[in-house]
């Protein structure tokens, strides 16, 4: 990454977007997760990993683990595409801190994909509010 996430360690809200068809991959996901781990005061995160087919299940799992480890993260807004794999790991499903989850499914073309993302979101243990 070209910028240093450590500079944002006191931020309460953060917006992260990785553009469509970017060759971000597992290495980029790992770097982003490491950077986010410095931002322990985040309460709200807007996350977009549009159509990044270079990210494997392990890459998404490491990112989910990072979200799980953010102690004050209570609001998560995710923008999903058809191939998105976020919100599927046991770490995030057992997360105690995320209370409000907002899903933007506009890039999902298939109704079955939209429904799958919603079902996955509803499995988050302490979720109070789901918006889509």
C-alpha positions in Angstrom: 0.0 0.0 0.0 1.2 3.5 -0.8 -0.1 5.1 2.4 0.5 4.2 6.0 -2.5 3.0 8.0 -0.7 3.8 11.2 -1.4 7.5 10.4 -5.1 6.7 10.9 -4.9 4.9 14.2 -7.0 7.5 16.0 -9.8 7.5 13.4 -13.3 6.4 14.5 -14.6 6.1 10.9 -12.8 4.8 7.9 -13.8 4.2 4.2 -11.8 1.6 2.2 -12.4 1.0 -1.5 -10.5 -1.4 -3.7 -11.6 -0.8 -7.3 -13.2 -3.2 -9.7 -10.9 -5.8 -11.2 -7.9 -4.6 -9.3 -5.2 -7.3 -8.9 -5.3 -6.7 -5.2 -5.0 -10.4 -4.2 -4.1 -12.0 -1.0 -0.9 -10.0 -0.5 -2.9 -6.7 -0.7 -5.6 -8.1 1.6 -3.0 -9.2 4.1 -1.3 -5.7 4.0 -4.7 -4.1 4.4 -5.5 -6.3 7.4 -2.2 -5.5 9.0 -2.7 -1.8 8.5 -6.2 -2.0 9.9 -5.0 -3.7 13.0 -3.3 -0.4 14.0 -6.7 1.4 13.8 -8.0 0.0 17.1 -10.4 3.0 17.7 -12.4 2.4 14.5 -16.2 2.3 15.3 -17.4 2.4 11.7 -15.9 1.0 8.6 -17.1 1.2 5.0 -15.6 -1.6 3.0 -15.6 -2.2 -0.8 -13.6 -5.0 -2.4 -15.5 -5.1 -5.7 -14.8 -8.0 -8.0 -11.4 -8.9 -6.8 -11.1 -12.4 -8.0 -7.5 -12.5 -7.1 -8.4 -12.8 -3.4 -8.6 -16.4 -2.2 -10.7 -17.9 0.7 -7.6 -17.6 2.9 -7.2 -13.9 2.0 -10.8 -13.2 2.9 -10.4 -15.2 6.1 -7.4 -13.2 7.2 -9.4 -10.0 6.6 -12.4 -11.3 8.5 -10.0 -12.1 11.4 -8.8 -8.5 11.3 -12.4 -7.2 11.5 -13.0 -9.6 14.4 -10.0 -8.2 16.3 -11.1 -4.6 16.1 -12.6 -4.1 19.6 -14.7 -1.0 18.9 -16.0 -1.8 15.4 -19.7 -1.7 15.8 -20.9 -0.6 12.4 -19.8 -2.3 9.2 -20.9 -1.3 5.7 -20.0 -3.7 2.9 -20.4 -3.3 -0.8 -20.8 -6.7 -2.5 -20.4 -8.1 -5.9 -21.4 -11.6 -7.1 -18.1 -13.3 -6.2 -17.7 -11.7 -2.8 -16.5 -14.0 0.0 -16.5 -11.7 2.9 -18.7 -12.6 5.9 -18.2 -16.3 5.6 -15.5 -17.1 8.2 -16.3 -18.4 11.7 -14.3 -15.5 13.1 -16.6 -12.9 11.8 -19.8 -15.0 12.4 -18.8 -15.2 16.0 -17.9 -11.5 16.3 -19.2 -9.8 19.4 -18.6 -6.2 18.4 -20.4 -5.7 15.1 -24.0 -4.6 15.9 -25.0 -2.8 12.7 -24.3 -4.3 9.3 -25.2 -2.5 6.1 -25.0 -4.5 2.8 -25.0 -2.8 -0.6 -25.8 -5.5 -3.1 -26.3 -3.3 -6.1 -23.4 -5.0 -8.0 -24.9 -8.5 -7.3 -26.6 -9.5 -10.5 -28.1 -12.8 -9.3 -30.9 -12.9 -6.8 -29.4 -16.1 -5.4 -26.1 -14.3 -4.6 -28.0 -11.4 -2.9 -29.9 -13.9 -0.8 -26.8 -15.8 0.1 -25.1 -12.6 1.3 -28.1 -11.7 3.4 -28.2 -15.2 5.0 -24.5 -15.0 5.8 -25.0 -11.6 7.4 -27.8 -12.9 9.6 -25.5 -15.5 11.1 -23.4 -12.9 12.8 -23.9 -13.7 16.5 -24.5 -10.3 18.1 -26.0 -8.5 15.1 -28.8 -6.1 16.1 -29.6 -4.4 12.8 -29.2 -5.5 9.2 -29.8 -3.0 6.4 -29.8 -3.7 2.7 
